[in-house]
Amino acid sequence: MPKGVVLVIDDEADLIELVRYNLEKEGYRVLGAADGESGCARAVDEKPDAIVVDLMLPGMDGLEVCRMLRASNATSGTPILILTAKASESDRVVGLEIGADDYLTKPFSPRELAARIRALLRRSAGYTRQPATLRFGNLTIDPAGHSVHCGNRAVELTATEFRLLRFLAAHPGFVYSRAALIDGALGRDVTVLDRTVDVHIMSLRRKLGRCGACVETVRGFGYKFRE
């Protein structure tokens, strides 16, 4: 039985085969799609455990693919790793803002890609095993169902946003630096920048709406969850 199913959306057939070769050696099953439209359709049909998306795709680009994956109930919580030749900070920030959980630039090490996929799946599985539902006023966080509600409104979060909220809410009142959040909620086994944490927190607050005030910035230190 495979460790997990990984969908690779990239228009380079050779790259898909390279990723397939290396991930299948690690025990994963790998699916491929050559463009954004077929990739989104396959993601909904197959429900992979993780998705690797190239930004520069024909037709629908990778950013739009990420938006569609996050908008679908079938894939809203699936970890997404962007794999692209675009290496600027602005490209990374945009990718993370629209829902990606990690970012790897081409050319890349197949071993590093495998390590990042392994880390994404491990973190995702770890959080779904925690059954306790957290309730703070209008905010409800259900780790087992990977769901968040602000009052009666369901809040769609990325896997990374959910992990940050779950971690902070599990320790209300405690102030965590960005480095501590990376260690505790995201994991040091992938490359995550302090700026990345800020981007995810900003997006998390925006999605939470009136419940977003529970995630406070402690100037000069980091973030905390306020009951």
C-alpha positions, -999 to +999 in steps of 0.1 A: +000+000+000+015+034-010+024+060+017+002+085-001-009+098-035+008+128-050-006+147-080+019+166-101+005+193-124+032+203-149+034+207-187+069+191-188+064+154-192+101+147-184+097+165-151+066+145-142+085+113-149+115+125-128+092+133-099+074+100-104+106+080-104+119+096-072+087+096-052+077+060-062+111+049-048+100+065-015+067+045-017+043+071-030+019+067-059+023+096-084-004+110-108+003+134-135-016+162-154-002+184-182-023+215-177-043+233-151-078+223-162-071+186-163-051+189-131-080+204-111-104+178-125-081+150-115-075+165-081-113+165-074-118+130-088-087+113-073-085+133-040-046+130-037-029+135-004-006+162-018-005+183-050+026+197-067+018+226-091+040+244-116+032+282-119+039+285-156+012+263-171-005+266-205-040+281-204-049+283-167-017+293-148-006+278-115-019+306-094-054+301-108-050+264-102-042+270-066-073+293-062-096+267-077-081+239-056-087+260-024-122+269-035-132+232-039-145+213-009-127+182-022-093+198-021-095+229+002-074+212+028-050+193+006-013+204+010+000+222-021+036+226-031+045+251-058+073+239-081+085+267-105+114+285-121+101+318-107+124+324-077+117+361-067+103+368-032+072+384-047+064+352-066+068+332-034+046+356-014+018+356-040+019+318-042+016+315-004-011+341-002-034+323-026-031+290-007+002+271-013+018+255+017+054+253+004+075+265-025+104+249-043+123+265-072+137+248-103+162+234-107+155+213-076+169+183-058+146+153-061+157+143-026+146+177-013+113+175-031+107+141-015+116+154+019+092+183+016+063+161+004+070+137+033+070+166+057+037+180+043+020+147+046+033+140+080+021+173+094-012+170+077-018+135+091-006+146+126-031+173+129-061+153+117-054+128+145-062+154+172-099+150+181-105+177+206-128+205+193-118+240+204-145+266+210-138+303+218-170+324+216-181+324+180-150+305+168-151+267+166-120+247+154-125+210+147-091+193+141-106+159+133-128+173+106-103+200+096-130+226+098-133+261+112-165+281+118-170+317+128-206+316+141-226+297+115-201+306+087-177+279+075-142+293+070-121+277+043-084+277+053-053+262+037-036+234+055-008+257+067-033+284+079-052+257+097-021+244+115-011+279+126-046+286+140-048+251+156-014+256+173-021+291+186-056+282+198-043+251+217-021+275+237-043+306+243-025+336+259+010+323+251+032+345+228+051+327+201+078+341+179+078+334+142+106+309+147+086+291+175+056+289+152+077+274+124+090+248+149+057+240+166+031+244+139+049+241+106+081+221+112+117+230+106+121+201+081+109+224+053+122+258+043+099+284+058+108+321+061+097+344+089+080+365+062+061+334+052+045+332+086+034+368+084+018+362+050-002+332+063-013+350+095-025+380+074-045+357+052-058+337+082-072+369+098-088+380+066-106+347+061-117+346+098-134+380+094-148+392+127-132+362+144-098+372+132-092+395+162-084+364+182-050+362+165-031+391+179+003+406+169+026+412+198+048+439+185+085+430+187+078+394+197+053+375+175+017+363+177-007+350+203-042+337+205-066+357+226-097+340+240 
